[in-house]
């Protein structure tokens, strides 16, 4: 079913309402941005990655991209190597297996929930959002390109 929605600016946008069983073989997924906050007291951040979880497909994945020039513009003394290591660790936890360390035995949902838990480190997760996808791995790449690069 489609409905038209008029924004305050006067633009007409078509919205699609999907009911249970009408997803067109798309599954619900959740995602959160990974933000680098080099100086927590200043509150400035850059997007450096995306986490995606799709329960129906038992998928959890992360893709990262650190723009060093933007990071160093916020904090010339930022620990670039440490931040890269933290981002790499997130990708390993998502991948599971021996590289995930203690999280290796956890199911994808538990790994995702652990990674999106609030923290005050240099690499922080943003709020969790939802969507529909037929291919969560491709969605991870799409979101990386749209929101990070």
N, CA, C and O atoms as a GROMACS GRO file, in nm:
protein
  596
    1UNK      N    1   0.084  -0.115   0.000
    1UNK     CA    2   0.000   0.000   0.000
    1UNK      C    3   0.090   0.123   0.000
    1UNK      O    4   0.190   0.126   0.072
    2UNK      N    5   0.057   0.220  -0.076
    2UNK     CA    6   0.131   0.346  -0.079
    2UNK      C    7   0.041   0.458  -0.034
    2UNK      O    8  -0.079   0.459  -0.060
    3UNK      N    9   0.101   0.553   0.033
    3UNK     CA   10   0.029   0.673   0.072
    3UNK      C   11   0.117   0.791   0.039
    3UNK      O   12   0.240   0.783   0.042
    4UNK      N   13   0.054   0.901   0.006
    4UNK     CA   14   0.130   1.022  -0.019
    4UNK      C   15   0.135   1.102   0.109
    4UNK      O   16   0.038   1.110   0.184
    5UNK      N   17   0.250   1.161   0.132
    5UNK     CA   18   0.272   1.241   0.252
    5UNK      C   19   0.328   1.375   0.207
    5UNK      O   20   0.422   1.380   0.129
    6UNK      N   21   0.270   1.484   0.256
    6UNK     CA   22   0.316   1.617   0.217
    6UNK      C   23   0.402   1.673   0.328
    6UNK      O   24   0.357   1.690   0.441
    7UNK      N   25   0.528   1.702   0.295
    7UNK     CA   26   0.621   1.763   0.390
    7UNK      C   27   0.586   1.909   0.408
    7UNK      O   28   0.513   1.966   0.327
    8UNK      N   29   0.638   1.969   0.513
    8UNK     CA   30   0.611   2.109   0.542
    8UNK      C   31   0.656   2.200   0.427
    8UNK      O   32   0.597   2.306   0.405
    9UNK      N   33   0.760   2.159   0.355
    9UNK     CA   34   0.809   2.240   0.244
    9UNK      C   35   0.718   2.229   0.122
    9UNK      O   36   0.741   2.297   0.022
   10UNK      N   37   0.616   2.144   0.128
   10UNK     CA   38   0.523   2.132   0.018
   10UNK      C   39   0.555   2.020  -0.080
   10UNK      O   40   0.483   2.002  -0.179
   11UNK      N   41   0.661   1.943  -0.055
   11UNK     CA   42   0.697   1.834  -0.144
   11UNK      C   43   0.612   1.711  -0.114
   11UNK      O   44   0.585   1.680   0.002
   12UNK      N   45   0.570   1.643  -0.217
   12UNK     CA   46   0.493   1.520  -0.200
   12UNK      C   47   0.590   1.403  -0.208
   12UNK      O   48   0.667   1.390  -0.304
   13UNK      N   49   0.586   1.319  -0.107
   13UNK     CA   50   0.674   1.203  -0.099
   13UNK      C   51   0.588   1.079  -0.089
   13UNK      O   52   0.491   1.077  -0.013
   14UNK      N   53   0.623   0.976  -0.163
   14UNK     CA   54   0.549   0.851  -0.155
   14UNK      C   55   0.609   0.767  -0.044
   14UNK      O   56   0.730   0.742  -0.043
   15UNK      N   57   0.524   0.721   0.049
   15UNK     CA   58   0.569   0.636   0.158
   15UNK      C   59   0.508   0.499   0.139
   15UNK      O   60   0.391   0.487   0.103
   16UNK      N   61   0.586   0.397   0.162
   16UNK     CA   62   0.538   0.260   0.148
   16UNK      C   63   0.518   0.201   0.287
   16UNK      O   64   0.608   0.206   0.371
   17UNK      N   65   0.402   0.147   0.310
   17UNK     CA   66   0.371   0.085   0.438
   17UNK      C   67   0.371  -0.065   0.416
   17UNK      O   68   0.297  -0.117   0.332
   18UNK      N   69   0.454  -0.134   0.491
   18UNK     CA   70   0.467  -0.278   0.476
   18UNK      C   71   0.408  -0.347   0.599
   18UNK      O   72   0.443  -0.315   0.712
   19UNK      N   73   0.319  -0.439   0.576
   19UNK     CA   74   0.260  -0.516   0.684
   19UNK      C   75   0.327  -0.652   0.690
   19UNK      O   76   0.392  -0.694   0.595
   20UNK      N   77   0.311  -0.720   0.803
   20UNK     CA   78   0.370  -0.853   0.821
   20UNK      C   79   0.332  -0.943   0.704
   20UNK      O   80   0.216  -0.948   0.664
   21UNK      N   81   0.429  -1.012   0.652
   21UNK     CA   82   0.405  -1.103   0.540
   21UNK      C   83   0.408  -1.036   0.405
   21UNK      O   84   0.397  -1.104   0.303
   22UNK      N   85   0.424  -0.902   0.400
   22UNK     CA   86   0.426  -0.830   0.273
   22UNK      C   87   0.560  -0.763   0.248
   22UNK      O   88   0.566  -0.664   0.174
   23UNK      N   89   0.666  -0.814   0.307
   23UNK     CA   90   0.796  -0.748   0.301
   23UNK      C   91   0.869  -0.763   0.170
   23UNK      O   92   0.978  -0.708   0.155
   24UNK      N   93   0.812  -0.836   0.074
   24UNK     CA   94   0.880  -0.853  -0.053
   24UNK      C   95   1.015  -0.922  -0.033
   24UNK      O   96   1.113  -0.889  -0.099
   25UNK      N   97   1.019  -1.019   0.059
   25UNK     CA   98   1.140  -1.094   0.093
   25UNK      C   99   1.248  -1.004   0.152
   25UNK      O  100   1.367  -1.035   0.143
   26UNK      N  101   1.207  -0.896   0.213
   26UNK     CA  102   1.301  -0.810   0.285
   26UNK      C  103   1.285  -0.836   0.434
   26UNK      O  104   1.176  -0.863   0.483
   27UNK      N  105   1.397  -0.828   0.505
   27UNK     CA  106   1.397  -0.852   0.649
   27UNK      C  107   1.431  -0.724   0.723
   27UNK      O  108   1.499  -0.637   0.670
   28UNK      N  109   1.384  -0.715   0.845
   28UNK     CA  110   1.417  -0.603   0.931
   28UNK      C  111   1.564  -0.611   0.968
   28UNK      O  112   1.616  -0.719   0.999
   29UNK      N  113   1.631  -0.496   0.965
   29UNK     CA  114   1.768  -0.490   1.014
   29UNK      C  115   1.783  -0.369   1.104
   29UNK      O  116   1.703  -0.276   1.100
   30UNK      N  117   1.886  -0.372   1.186
   30UNK     CA  118   1.919  -0.261   1.274
   30UNK      C  119   2.060  -0.215   1.239
   30UNK      O  120   2.144  -0.294   1.198
   31UNK      N  121   2.084  -0.086   1.256
   31UNK     CA  122   2.219  -0.037   1.232
   31UNK      C  123   2.252   0.078   1.324
   31UNK      O  124   2.164   0.148   1.374
   32UNK      N  125   2.381   0.097   1.346
   32UNK     CA  126   2.431   0.209   1.426
   32UNK      C  127   2.561   0.256   1.364
   32UNK      O  128   2.640   0.176   1.313
   33UNK      N  129   2.582   0.384   1.368
   33UNK     CA  130   2.709   0.441   1.322
   33UNK      C  131   2.813   0.426   1.431
   33UNK      O  132   2.781   0.430   1.550
   34UNK      N  133   2.938   0.408   1.390
   34UNK     CA  134   3.051   0.416   1.482
   34UNK      C  135   3.109   0.555   1.468
   34UNK      O  136   3.142   0.599   1.358
   35UNK      N  137   3.122   0.623   1.580
   35UNK     CA  138   3.173   0.759   1.579
   35UNK      C  139   3.306   0.764   1.652
   35UNK      O  140   3.326   0.697   1.753
   36UNK      N  141   3.396   0.844   1.600
   36UNK     CA  142   3.522   0.867   1.668
   36UNK      C  143   3.511   1.002   1.736
   36UNK      O  144   3.484   1.104   1.673
   37UNK      N  145   3.533   1.001   1.866
   37UNK     CA  146   3.528   1.121   1.949
   37UNK      C  147   3.667   1.138   2.010
   37UNK      O  148   3.694   1.087   2.118
   38UNK      N  149   3.755   1.210   1.940
   38UNK     CA  150   3.895   1.216   1.987
   38UNK      C  151   3.912   1.287   2.122
   38UNK      O  152   4.001   1.251   2.199
   39UNK      N  153   3.829   1.385   2.150
   39UNK     CA  154   3.835   1.456   2.278
   39UNK      C  155   3.694   1.461   2.334
   39UNK      O  156   3.615   1.548   2.300
   40UNK      N  157   3.664   1.365   2.420
   40UNK     CA  158   3.528   1.348   2.472
   40UNK      C  159   3.474   1.477   2.533
   40UNK      O  160   3.356   1.507   2.521
   41UNK      N  161   3.562   1.554   2.599
   41UNK     CA  162   3.515   1.676   2.665
   41UNK      C  163   3.465   1.781   2.566
   41UNK      O  164   3.386   1.868   2.603
   42UNK      N  165   3.508   1.774   2.441
   42UNK     CA  166   3.462   1.870   2.340
   42UNK      C  167   3.336   1.822   2.269
   42UNK      O  168   3.261   1.904   2.215
   43UNK      N  169   3.310   1.693   2.267
   43UNK     CA  170   3.190   1.639   2.206
   43UNK      C  171   3.190   1.634   2.053
   43UNK      O  172   3.089   1.599   1.993
   44UNK      N  173   3.302   1.669   1.990
   44UNK     CA  174   3.310   1.665   1.843
   44UNK      C  175   3.335   1.521   1.798
   44UNK      O  176   3.405   1.445   1.866
   45UNK      N  177   3.277   1.485   1.683
   45UNK     CA  178   3.295   1.349   1.635
   45UNK      C  179   3.294   1.343   1.483
   45UNK      O  180   3.248   1.435   1.415
   46UNK      N  181   3.347   1.233   1.432
   46UNK     CA  182   3.335   1.201   1.289
   46UNK      C  183   3.282   1.058   1.279
   46UNK      O  184   3.311   0.974   1.364
   47UNK      N  185   3.205   1.032   1.175
   47UNK     CA  186   3.157   0.896   1.151
   47UNK      C  187   3.271   0.815   1.091
   47UNK      O  188   3.339   0.860   0.999
   48UNK      N  189   3.291   0.695   1.146
   48UNK     CA  190   3.402   0.613   1.100
   48UNK      C  191   3.363   0.469   1.070
   48UNK      O  192   3.449   0.388   1.037
   49UNK      N  193   3.236   0.437   1.081
   49UNK     CA  194   3.196   0.300   1.051
   49UNK      C  195   3.048   0.280   1.072
   49UNK      O  196   2.977   0.369   1.120
   50UNK      N  197   3.002   0.161   1.036
   50UNK     CA  198   2.861   0.126   1.052
   50UNK      C  199   2.853  -0.020   1.096
   50UNK      O  200   2.927  -0.106   1.048
   51UNK      N  201   2.761  -0.046   1.189
   51UNK     CA  202   2.731  -0.181   1.236
   51UNK      C  203   2.592  -0.217   1.186
   51UNK      O  204   2.500  -0.136   1.194
   52UNK      N  205   2.575  -0.337   1.134
   52UNK     CA  206   2.444  -0.381   1.085
   52UNK      C  207   2.413  -0.518   1.144
   52UNK      O  208   2.498  -0.607   1.147
   53UNK      N  209   2.289  -0.535   1.190
   53UNK     CA  210   2.242  -0.662   1.244
   53UNK      C  211   2.109  -0.697   1.183
   53UNK      O  212   2.016  -0.615   1.182
   54UNK      N  213   2.098  -0.819   1.130
   54UNK     CA  214   1.973  -0.871   1.075
   54UNK      C  215   1.946  -1.006   1.139
   54UNK      O  216   2.009  -1.106   1.104
   55UNK      N  217   1.853  -1.009   1.233
   55UNK     CA  218   1.823  -1.132   1.307
   55UNK      C  219   1.777  -1.245   1.214
   55UNK      O  220   1.821  -1.359   1.227
   56UNK      N  221   1.687  -1.212   1.120
   56UNK     CA  222   1.630  -1.314   1.032
   56UNK      C  223   1.736  -1.387   0.951
   56UNK      O  224   1.719  -1.504   0.915
   57UNK      N  225   1.847  -1.319   0.921
   57UNK     CA  226   1.953  -1.380   0.841
   57UNK      C  227   2.077  -1.412   0.926
   57UNK      O  228   2.182  -1.447   0.872
   58UNK      N  229   2.064  -1.399   1.059
   58UNK     CA  230   2.175  -1.425   1.151
   58UNK      C  231   2.302  -1.353   1.106
   58UNK      O  232   2.411  -1.410   1.106
   59UNK      N  233   2.285  -1.227   1.068
   59UNK     CA  234   2.396  -1.148   1.015
   59UNK      C  235   2.430  -1.036   1.111
   59UNK      O  236   2.342  -0.965   1.158
   60UNK      N  237   2.556  -1.020   1.139
   60UNK     CA  238   2.607  -0.900   1.205
   60UNK      C  239   2.737  -0.865   1.133
   60UNK      O  240   2.824  -0.950   1.115
   61UNK      N  241   2.748  -0.740   1.092
   61UNK     CA  242   2.866  -0.700   1.018
   61UNK      C  243   2.901  -0.555   1.046
   61UNK      O  244   2.816  -0.475   1.087
   62UNK      N  245   3.026  -0.524   1.025
   62UNK     CA  246   3.073  -0.387   1.042
   62UNK      C  247   3.168  -0.353   0.929
   62UNK      O  248   3.247  -0.437   0.884
   63UNK      N  249   3.160  -0.230   0.884
   63UNK     CA  250   3.256  -0.178   0.785
   63UNK      C  251   3.302  -0.043   0.839
   63UNK      O  252   3.221   0.037   0.888
   64UNK      N  253   3.431  -0.019   0.830
   64UNK     CA  254   3.486   0.105   0.883
   64UNK      C  255   3.569   0.177   0.779
   64UNK      O  256   3.621   0.118   0.685
   65UNK      N  257   3.579   0.307   0.798
   65UNK     CA  258   3.662   0.392   0.713
   65UNK      C  259   3.700   0.514   0.797
   65UNK      O  260   3.614   0.594   0.834
   66UNK      N  261   3.828   0.528   0.827
   66UNK     CA  262   3.875   0.641   0.907
   66UNK      C  263   3.938   0.745   0.817
   66UNK      O  264   4.037   0.719   0.749
   67UNK      N  265   3.880   0.863   0.818
   67UNK     CA  266   3.934   0.977   0.744
   67UNK      C  267   4.033   1.047   0.838
   67UNK      O  268   3.994   1.129   0.922
   68UNK      N  269   4.161   1.013   0.822
   68UNK     CA  270   4.264   1.066   0.912
   68UNK      C  271   4.272   1.219   0.909
   68UNK      O  272   4.291   1.281   1.013
   69UNK      N  273   4.257   1.278   0.792
   69UNK     CA  274   4.266   1.424   0.782
   69UNK      C  275   4.156   1.490   0.865
   69UNK      O  276   4.183   1.588   0.935
   70UNK      N  277   4.036   1.439   0.858
   70UNK     CA  278   3.925   1.496   0.938
   70UNK      C  279   3.948   1.475   1.087
   70UNK      O  280   3.923   1.563   1.168
   71UNK      N  281   3.998   1.355   1.121
   71UNK     CA  282   4.027   1.326   1.261
   71UNK      C  283   4.132   1.422   1.316
   71UNK      O  284   4.116   1.479   1.424
   72UNK      N  285   4.241   1.439   1.241
   72UNK     CA  286   4.349   1.525   1.287
   72UNK      C  287   4.310   1.673   1.286
   72UNK      O  288   4.370   1.753   1.357
   73UNK      N  289   4.211   1.710   1.205
   73UNK     CA  290   4.159   1.846   1.209
   73UNK      C  291   4.087   1.873   1.342
   73UNK      O  292   4.091   1.984   1.394
   74UNK      N  293   4.022   1.769   1.396
   74UNK     CA  294   3.955   1.783   1.526
   74UNK      C  295   4.055   1.779   1.641
   74UNK      O  296   4.041   1.851   1.740
   75UNK      N  297   4.156   1.693   1.627
   75UNK     CA  298   4.256   1.678   1.733
   75UNK      C  299   4.389   1.637   1.671
   75UNK      O  300   4.408   1.520   1.639
   76UNK      N  301   4.481   1.732   1.654
   76UNK     CA  302   4.611   1.701   1.594
   76UNK      C  303   4.691   1.596   1.670
   76UNK      O  304   4.783   1.536   1.615
   77UNK      N  305   4.656   1.574   1.798
   77UNK     CA  306   4.728   1.476   1.880
   77UNK      C  307   4.651   1.344   1.894
   77UNK      O  308   4.684   1.264   1.980
   78UNK      N  309   4.550   1.322   1.811
   78UNK     CA  310   4.470   1.200   1.820
   78UNK      C  311   4.556   1.076   1.802
   78UNK      O  312   4.651   1.076   1.723
   79UNK      N  313   4.522   0.972   1.874
   79UNK     CA  314   4.593   0.844   1.864
   79UNK      C  315   4.536   0.765   1.746
   79UNK      O  316   4.451   0.679   1.763
   80UNK      N  317   4.585   0.796   1.627
   80UNK     CA  318   4.533   0.736   1.504
   80UNK      C  319   4.548   0.584   1.507
   80UNK      O  320   4.455   0.512   1.472
   81UNK      N  321   4.665   0.536   1.549
   81UNK     CA  322   4.688   0.391   1.553
   81UNK      C  323   4.592   0.323   1.652
   81UNK      O  324   4.539   0.216   1.622
   82UNK      N  325   4.569   0.383   1.766
   82UNK     CA  326   4.478   0.326   1.865
   82UNK      C  327   4.335   0.324   1.816
   82UNK      O  328   4.262   0.228   1.839
   83UNK      N  329   4.295   0.430   1.747
   83UNK     CA  330   4.159   0.437   1.693
   83UNK      C  331   4.142   0.334   1.582
   83UNK      O  332   4.038   0.269   1.574
   84UNK      N  333   4.242   0.320   1.496
   84UNK     CA  334   4.235   0.217   1.391
   84UNK      C  335   4.224   0.078   1.453
   84UNK      O  336   4.150  -0.007   1.404
   85UNK      N  337   4.299   0.055   1.561
   85UNK     CA  338   4.294  -0.075   1.629
   85UNK      C  339   4.154  -0.101   1.687
   85UNK      O  340   4.104  -0.213   1.678
   86UNK      N  341   4.093   0.001   1.745
   86UNK     CA  342   3.959  -0.014   1.802
   86UNK      C  343   3.856  -0.043   1.693
   86UNK      O  344   3.769  -0.128   1.711
   87UNK      N  345   3.866   0.026   1.579
   87UNK     CA  346   3.774   0.001   1.468
   87UNK      C  347   3.793  -0.140   1.412
   87UNK      O  348   3.696  -0.208   1.379
   88UNK      N  349   3.917  -0.182   1.401
   88UNK     CA  350   3.947  -0.317   1.353
   88UNK      C  351   3.891  -0.422   1.448
   88UNK      O  352   3.840  -0.526   1.404
   89UNK      N  353   3.899  -0.397   1.578
   89UNK     CA  354   3.845  -0.491   1.676
   89UNK      C  355   3.694  -0.506   1.660
   89UNK      O  356   3.641  -0.617   1.674
   90UNK      N  357   3.625  -0.398   1.629
   90UNK     CA  358   3.480  -0.405   1.607
   90UNK      C  359   3.451  -0.496   1.487
   90UNK      O  360   3.361  -0.580   1.494
   91UNK      N  361   3.526  -0.480   1.380
   91UNK     CA  362   3.506  -0.567   1.262
   91UNK      C  363   3.532  -0.713   1.297
   91UNK      O  364   3.461  -0.802   1.250
   92UNK      N  365   3.635  -0.739   1.378
   92UNK     CA  366   3.666  -0.879   1.417
   92UNK      C  367   3.555  -0.938   1.502
   92UNK      O  368   3.518  -1.054   1.482
   93UNK      N  369   3.501  -0.861   1.596
   93UNK     CA  370   3.392  -0.911   1.681
   93UNK      C  371   3.271  -0.945   1.594
   93UNK      O  372   3.207  -1.048   1.615
   94UNK      N  373   3.240  -0.860   1.498
   94UNK     CA  374   3.127  -0.888   1.409
   94UNK      C  375   3.150  -1.015   1.328
   94UNK      O  376   3.058  -1.092   1.305
   95UNK      N  377   3.273  -1.036   1.285
   95UNK     CA  378   3.306  -1.153   1.204
   95UNK      C  379   3.296  -1.284   1.279
   95UNK      O  380   3.282  -1.390   1.218
   96UNK      N  381   3.304  -1.278   1.411
   96UNK     CA  382   3.297  -1.400   1.492
   96UNK      C  383   3.422  -1.484   1.476
   96UNK      O  384   3.524  -1.435   1.428
   97UNK      N  385   3.415  -1.610   1.515
   97UNK     CA  386   3.529  -1.700   1.505
   97UNK      C  387   3.638  -1.664   1.604
   97UNK      O  388   3.617  -1.582   1.694
   98UNK      N  389   3.752  -1.724   1.588
   98UNK     CA  390   3.864  -1.705   1.681
   98UNK      C  391   3.908  -1.559   1.690
   98UNK      O  392   3.952  -1.515   1.796
   99UNK      N  393   3.896  -1.484   1.582
   99UNK     CA  394   3.938  -1.344   1.581
   99UNK      C  395   3.851  -1.256   1.670
   99UNK      O  396   3.890  -1.145   1.705
  100UNK      N  397   3.733  -1.305   1.708
  100UNK     CA  398   3.641  -1.227   1.791
  100UNK      C  399   3.675  -1.234   1.939
  100UNK      O  400   3.612  -1.166   2.020
  101UNK      N  401   3.773  -1.315   1.976
  101UNK     CA  402   3.812  -1.326   2.116
  101UNK      C  403   3.701  -1.390   2.198
  101UNK      O  404   3.640  -1.489   2.156
  102UNK      N  405   3.674  -1.332   2.316
  102UNK     CA  406   3.573  -1.388   2.405
  102UNK      C  407   3.433  -1.386   2.346
  102UNK      O  408   3.347  -1.465   2.387
  103UNK      N  409   3.408  -1.298   2.250
  103UNK     CA  410   3.276  -1.289   2.188
  103UNK      C  411   3.254  -1.397   2.083
  103UNK      O  412   3.144  -1.406   2.026
  104UNK      N  413   3.354  -1.479   2.056
  104UNK     CA  414   3.346  -1.579   1.949
  104UNK      C  415   3.226  -1.673   1.965
  104UNK      O  416   3.164  -1.710   1.865
  105UNK      N  417   3.193  -1.710   2.086
  105UNK     CA  418   3.083  -1.803   2.109
  105UNK      C  419   2.946  -1.739   2.114
  105UNK      O  420   2.845  -1.808   2.118
  106UNK      N  421   2.941  -1.607   2.114
  106UNK     CA  422   2.812  -1.538   2.122
  106UNK      C  423   2.741  -1.538   1.987
  106UNK      O  424   2.805  -1.538   1.882
  107UNK      N  425   2.607  -1.537   1.992
  107UNK     CA  426   2.530  -1.529   1.869
  107UNK      C  427   2.540  -1.387   1.813
  107UNK      O  428   2.579  -1.295   1.885
  108UNK      N  429   2.505  -1.368   1.685
  108UNK     CA  430   2.518  -1.236   1.623
  108UNK      C  431   2.444  -1.125   1.697
  108UNK      O  432   2.495  -1.014   1.709
  109UNK      N  433   2.325  -1.153   1.747
  109UNK     CA  434   2.249  -1.051   1.818
  109UNK      C  435   2.318  -1.005   1.945
  109UNK      O  436   2.321  -0.885   1.975
  110UNK      N  437   2.373  -1.097   2.016
  110UNK     CA  438   2.444  -1.061   2.141
  110UNK      C  439   2.569  -0.979   2.110
  110UNK      O  440   2.599  -0.883   2.182
  111UNK      N  441   2.642  -1.016   2.005
  111UNK     CA  442   2.761  -0.938   1.966
  111UNK      C  443   2.720  -0.796   1.927
  111UNK      O  444   2.785  -0.700   1.966
  112UNK      N  445   2.610  -0.782   1.849
  112UNK     CA  446   2.562  -0.650   1.809
  112UNK      C  447   2.525  -0.568   1.932
  112UNK      O  448   2.566  -0.452   1.943
  113UNK      N  449   2.448  -0.625   2.024
  113UNK     CA  450   2.404  -0.552   2.143
  113UNK      C  451   2.523  -0.507   2.227
  113UNK      O  452   2.522  -0.396   2.282
  114UNK      N  453   2.625  -0.589   2.236
  114UNK     CA  454   2.744  -0.552   2.312
  114UNK      C  455   2.815  -0.435   2.244
  114UNK      O  456   2.862  -0.343   2.311
  115UNK      N  457   2.823  -0.438   2.111
  115UNK     CA  458   2.893  -0.333   2.038
  115UNK      C  459   2.819  -0.200   2.039
  115UNK      O  460   2.882  -0.094   2.032
  116UNK      N  461   2.686  -0.201   2.047
  116UNK     CA  462   2.611  -0.075   2.046
  116UNK      C  463   2.582  -0.023   2.187
  116UNK      O  464   2.516   0.080   2.202
  117UNK      N  465   2.632  -0.092   2.288
  117UNK     CA  466   2.614  -0.042   2.425
  117UNK      C  467   2.690   0.089   2.441
  117UNK      O  468   2.802   0.102   2.393
  118UNK      N  469   2.630   0.187   2.508
  118UNK     CA  470   2.697   0.318   2.525
  118UNK      C  471   2.831   0.303   2.597
  118UNK      O  472   2.846   0.221   2.688
  119UNK      N  473   2.927   0.383   2.553
  119UNK     CA  474   3.058   0.386   2.616
  119UNK      C  475   3.119   0.524   2.597
  119UNK      O  476   3.075   0.600   2.511
  120UNK      N  477   3.218   0.555   2.676
  120UNK     CA  478   3.280   0.687   2.667
  120UNK      C  479   3.423   0.677   2.618
  120UNK      O  480   3.509   0.756   2.660
  121UNK      N  481   3.451   0.583   2.532
  121UNK     CA  482   3.583   0.568   2.472
  121UNK      C  483   3.593   0.656   2.348
  121UNK      O  484   3.498   0.726   2.313
  122UNK      N  485   3.706   0.653   2.282
  122UNK     CA  486   3.725   0.735   2.161
  122UNK      C  487   3.636   0.686   2.047
  122UNK      O  488   3.595   0.766   1.963
  123UNK      N  489   3.606   0.555   2.042
  123UNK     CA  490   3.514   0.500   1.941
  123UNK      C  491   3.384   0.467   2.012
  123UNK      O  492   3.380   0.383   2.103
  124UNK      N  493   3.276   0.534   1.970
  124UNK     CA  494   3.147   0.520   2.035
  124UNK      C  495   3.039   0.485   1.933
  124UNK      O  496   3.043   0.532   1.819
  125UNK      N  497   2.942   0.402   1.973
  125UNK     CA  498   2.828   0.376   1.884
  125UNK      C  499   2.726   0.488   1.893
  125UNK      O  500   2.708   0.549   1.998
  126UNK      N  501   2.660   0.515   1.781
  126UNK     CA  502   2.550   0.611   1.780
  126UNK      C  503   2.422   0.538   1.812
  126UNK      O  504   2.425   0.419   1.845
  127UNK      N  505   2.308   0.605   1.802
  127UNK     CA  506   2.180   0.541   1.828
  127UNK      C  507   2.149   0.434   1.722
  127UNK      O  508   2.199   0.439   1.610
  128UNK      N  509   2.068   0.337   1.761
  128UNK     CA  510   2.029   0.228   1.672
  128UNK      C  511   1.908   0.270   1.590
  128UNK      O  512   1.812   0.326   1.643
  129UNK      N  513   1.914   0.244   1.460
  129UNK     CA  514   1.805   0.272   1.366
  129UNK      C  515   1.764   0.141   1.300
  129UNK      O  516   1.836   0.042   1.310
  130UNK      N  517   1.649   0.141   1.232
  130UNK     CA  518   1.601   0.019   1.167
  130UNK      C  519   1.567   0.044   1.021
  130UNK      O  520   1.552   0.158   0.977
  131UNK      N  521   1.555  -0.065   0.946
  131UNK     CA  522   1.517  -0.058   0.806
  131UNK      C  523   1.480  -0.197   0.758
  131UNK      O  524   1.474  -0.292   0.836
  132UNK      N  525   1.457  -0.209   0.628
  132UNK     CA  526   1.427  -0.337   0.563
  132UNK      C  527   1.531  -0.361   0.455
  132UNK      O  528   1.570  -0.269   0.384
  133UNK      N  529   1.576  -0.486   0.444
  133UNK     CA  530   1.674  -0.520   0.342
  133UNK      C  531   1.660  -0.666   0.300
  133UNK      O  532   1.616  -0.751   0.377
  134UNK      N  533   1.698  -0.693   0.178
  134UNK     CA  534   1.705  -0.831   0.130
  134UNK      C  535   1.848  -0.883   0.143
  134UNK      O  536   1.871  -1.004   0.143
  135UNK      N  537   1.945  -0.792   0.154
  135UNK     CA  538   2.086  -0.828   0.157
  135UNK      C  539   2.159  -0.742   0.260
  135UNK      O  540   2.204  -0.632   0.228
  136UNK      N  541   2.171  -0.792   0.384
  136UNK     CA  542   2.233  -0.709   0.489
  136UNK      C  543   2.380  -0.674   0.462
  136UNK      O  544   2.425  -0.567   0.502
  137UNK      N  545   2.454  -0.762   0.396
  137UNK     CA  546   2.594  -0.730   0.364
  137UNK      C  547   2.601  -0.612   0.267
  137UNK      O  548   2.684  -0.522   0.283
  138UNK      N  549   2.516  -0.613   0.166
  138UNK     CA  550   2.512  -0.502   0.071
  138UNK      C  551   2.462  -0.375   0.140
  138UNK      O  552   2.508  -0.265   0.107
  139UNK      N  553   2.371  -0.389   0.233
  139UNK     CA  554   2.321  -0.274   0.309
  139UNK      C  555   2.432  -0.212   0.393
  139UNK      O  556   2.439  -0.090   0.407
  140UNK      N  557   2.518  -0.296   0.447
  140UNK     CA  558   2.633  -0.246   0.524
  140UNK      C  559   2.721  -0.158   0.436
  140UNK      O  560   2.763  -0.050   0.478
  141UNK      N  561   2.750  -0.204   0.316
  141UNK     CA  562   2.831  -0.126   0.222
  141UNK      C  563   2.761   0.002   0.181
  141UNK      O  564   2.823   0.108   0.172
  142UNK      N  565   2.630  -0.007   0.156
  142UNK     CA  566   2.554   0.111   0.116
  142UNK      C  567   2.556   0.218   0.224
  142UNK      O  568   2.577   0.336   0.196
  143UNK      N  569   2.534   0.176   0.348
  143UNK     CA  570   2.533   0.270   0.459
  143UNK      C  571   2.671   0.330   0.483
  143UNK      O  572   2.682   0.447   0.520
  144UNK      N  573   2.776   0.252   0.464
  144UNK     CA  574   2.911   0.304   0.477
  144UNK      C  575   2.933   0.416   0.376
  144UNK      O  576   2.984   0.523   0.411
  145UNK      N  577   2.896   0.392   0.252
  145UNK     CA  578   2.912   0.494   0.149
  145UNK      C  579   2.825   0.617   0.171
  145UNK      O  580   2.868   0.729   0.144
  146UNK      N  581   2.704   0.597   0.220
  146UNK     CA  582   2.609   0.706   0.240
  146UNK      C  583   2.640   0.790   0.364
  146UNK      O  584   2.628   0.913   0.361
  147UNK      N  585   2.679   0.726   0.472
  147UNK     CA  586   2.690   0.796   0.600
  147UNK      C  587   2.832   0.818   0.653
  147UNK      O  588   2.852   0.897   0.745
  148UNK      N  589   2.930   0.749   0.593
  148UNK     CA  590   3.065   0.757   0.648
  148UNK      C  591   3.165   0.817   0.549
  148UNK      O  592   3.240   0.908   0.585
  149UNK      N  593   3.165   0.769   0.428
  149UNK     CA  594   3.267   0.815   0.333
  149UNK      C  595   3.238   0.950   0.277
  149UNK      O  596   3.316   1.001   0.196
   0.00000   0.00000   0.00000
